[in-house]
């Protein structure tokens, strides 16, 4: 009887922690999402910069700065939105 109650209590705790994880993303997931999105965005920036400047070196410089700044901004944006319960 006591073991059964203990098992049920433990199951409820596990269920609660699972539901919390399903609502909230872990930071590592946000990092991988940011990286994958930034790769797509950086290729776009590189191509647009090249078509506007005609220089690969300048386009690469622009794309590199863009990659770093927007990676950091996207990660911060994801973490803030992860704390907002609206729409979940």
VOVOGU-862622 format. One record per residue (C-alpha): residue number from 1; chain; x, y, z. Coordinates in Angstrom, 3 decimals, decimal comma, always signed. Layout:
REM VOVOGU-862622
base:NUM; mitor:A; xx:X; yy:Y; zz:Z $
...
***
This chain:
REM VOVOGU-862622
base:1; mitor:A; xx:+0,000; yy:+0,000; zz:+0,000 $
base:2; mitor:A; xx:+2,727; yy:+2,478; zz:+0,969 $
base:3; mitor:A; xx:+4,821; yy:+1,453; zz:-2,023 $
base:4; mitor:A; xx:+1,837; yy:+1,954; zz:-4,305 $
base:5; mitor:A; xx:+1,279; yy:+5,494; zz:-2,976 $
base:6; mitor:A; xx:+4,961; yy:+6,270; zz:-3,294 $
base:7; mitor:A; xx:+4,969; yy:+4,997; zz:-6,878 $
base:8; mitor:A; xx:+1,927; yy:+7,126; zz:-7,777 $
base:9; mitor:A; xx:+3,475; yy:+10,214; zz:-6,178 $
base:10; mitor:A; xx:+6,712; yy:+9,640; zz:-8,085 $
base:11; mitor:A; xx:+4,761; yy:+9,178; zz:-11,326 $
base:12; mitor:A; xx:+2,959; yy:+12,493; zz:-10,780 $
base:13; mitor:A; xx:+6,262; yy:+14,275; zz:-10,161 $
base:14; mitor:A; xx:+7,712; yy:+12,771; zz:-13,336 $
base:15; mitor:A; xx:+4,601; yy:+13,747; zz:-15,284 $
base:16; mitor:A; xx:+4,850; yy:+17,329; zz:-14,007 $
base:17; mitor:A; xx:+8,519; yy:+17,644; zz:-14,938 $
base:18; mitor:A; xx:+7,776; yy:+16,217; zz:-18,398 $
base:19; mitor:A; xx:+4,991; yy:+18,726; zz:-18,981 $
base:20; mitor:A; xx:+7,268; yy:+21,555; zz:-17,894 $
base:21; mitor:A; xx:+9,910; yy:+20,434; zz:-20,408 $
base:22; mitor:A; xx:+7,345; yy:+20,103; zz:-23,190 $
base:23; mitor:A; xx:+6,284; yy:+23,729; zz:-22,629 $
base:24; mitor:A; xx:+9,764; yy:+25,158; zz:-22,294 $
base:25; mitor:A; xx:+12,719; yy:+24,703; zz:-24,603 $
base:26; mitor:A; xx:+16,145; yy:+24,005; zz:-23,240 $
base:27; mitor:A; xx:+18,885; yy:+26,541; zz:-24,023 $
base:28; mitor:A; xx:+20,839; yy:+24,000; zz:-26,113 $
base:29; mitor:A; xx:+17,851; yy:+23,626; zz:-28,456 $
base:30; mitor:A; xx:+17,708; yy:+27,424; zz:-28,807 $
base:31; mitor:A; xx:+21,418; yy:+27,484; zz:-29,644 $
base:32; mitor:A; xx:+21,022; yy:+24,883; zz:-32,414 $
base:33; mitor:A; xx:+17,961; yy:+26,658; zz:-33,790 $
base:34; mitor:A; xx:+19,872; yy:+29,940; zz:-33,787 $
base:35; mitor:A; xx:+22,855; yy:+28,370; zz:-35,558 $
base:36; mitor:A; xx:+20,784; yy:+26,676; zz:-38,261 $
base:37; mitor:A; xx:+18,753; yy:+29,823; zz:-38,920 $
base:38; mitor:A; xx:+21,861; yy:+31,995; zz:-38,988 $
base:39; mitor:A; xx:+23,517; yy:+29,749; zz:-41,561 $
base:40; mitor:A; xx:+20,545; yy:+30,294; zz:-43,852 $
base:41; mitor:A; xx:+20,510; yy:+34,027; zz:-43,102 $
base:42; mitor:A; xx:+24,260; yy:+34,372; zz:-43,580 $
base:43; mitor:A; xx:+24,177; yy:+32,730; zz:-47,005 $
base:44; mitor:A; xx:+21,437; yy:+35,173; zz:-47,956 $
base:45; mitor:A; xx:+23,423; yy:+38,139; zz:-46,600 $
base:46; mitor:A; xx:+26,570; yy:+36,944; zz:-48,383 $
base:47; mitor:A; xx:+24,793; yy:+36,697; zz:-51,740 $
base:48; mitor:A; xx:+22,954; yy:+40,007; zz:-51,403 $
base:49; mitor:A; xx:+26,152; yy:+41,741; zz:-50,273 $
base:50; mitor:A; xx:+28,052; yy:+40,306; zz:-53,219 $
base:51; mitor:A; xx:+25,408; yy:+41,382; zz:-55,717 $
base:52; mitor:A; xx:+25,420; yy:+44,905; zz:-54,253 $
base:53; mitor:A; xx:+29,201; yy:+45,314; zz:-53,934 $
base:54; mitor:A; xx:+30,598; yy:+42,935; zz:-56,525 $
base:55; mitor:A; xx:+33,370; yy:+41,985; zz:-54,077 $
base:56; mitor:A; xx:+33,550; yy:+38,623; zz:-52,303 $
base:57; mitor:A; xx:+35,902; yy:+39,882; zz:-49,587 $
base:58; mitor:A; xx:+33,636; yy:+42,764; zz:-48,602 $
base:59; mitor:A; xx:+30,553; yy:+40,538; zz:-48,843 $
base:60; mitor:A; xx:+32,244; yy:+37,957; zz:-46,589 $
base:61; mitor:A; xx:+33,085; yy:+40,623; zz:-44,027 $
base:62; mitor:A; xx:+29,515; yy:+41,884; zz:-43,972 $
base:63; mitor:A; xx:+28,149; yy:+38,332; zz:-43,693 $
base:64; mitor:A; xx:+30,550; yy:+37,474; zz:-40,851 $
base:65; mitor:A; xx:+29,537; yy:+40,460; zz:-38,728 $
base:66; mitor:A; xx:+25,892; yy:+39,800; zz:-39,533 $
base:67; mitor:A; xx:+26,255; yy:+36,146; zz:-38,473 $
base:68; mitor:A; xx:+27,696; yy:+36,964; zz:-35,039 $
base:69; mitor:A; xx:+25,402; yy:+39,829; zz:-34,110 $
base:70; mitor:A; xx:+22,199; yy:+38,183; zz:-35,247 $
base:71; mitor:A; xx:+23,126; yy:+34,846; zz:-33,664 $
base:72; mitor:A; xx:+23,371; yy:+36,545; zz:-30,274 $
base:73; mitor:A; xx:+20,188; yy:+38,553; zz:-30,822 $
base:74; mitor:A; xx:+18,225; yy:+35,490; zz:-31,962 $
base:75; mitor:A; xx:+19,327; yy:+33,438; zz:-28,953 $
base:76; mitor:A; xx:+18,317; yy:+36,229; zz:-26,558 $
base:77; mitor:A; xx:+15,006; yy:+36,646; zz:-28,387 $
base:78; mitor:A; xx:+14,260; yy:+32,909; zz:-28,142 $
base:79; mitor:A; xx:+15,045; yy:+32,800; zz:-24,408 $
base:80; mitor:A; xx:+12,767; yy:+35,779; zz:-23,701 $
base:81; mitor:A; xx:+9,905; yy:+34,285; zz:-25,705 $
base:82; mitor:A; xx:+10,422; yy:+30,963; zz:-23,975 $
base:83; mitor:A; xx:+9,449; yy:+32,643; zz:-20,699 $
base:84; mitor:A; xx:+6,210; yy:+34,044; zz:-22,134 $
base:85; mitor:A; xx:+3,283; yy:+31,666; zz:-21,708 $
base:86; mitor:A; xx:+1,061; yy:+33,382; zz:-24,273 $
base:87; mitor:A; xx:+0,087; yy:+30,977; zz:-27,055 $
base:88; mitor:A; xx:+1,465; yy:+27,832; zz:-25,403 $
***
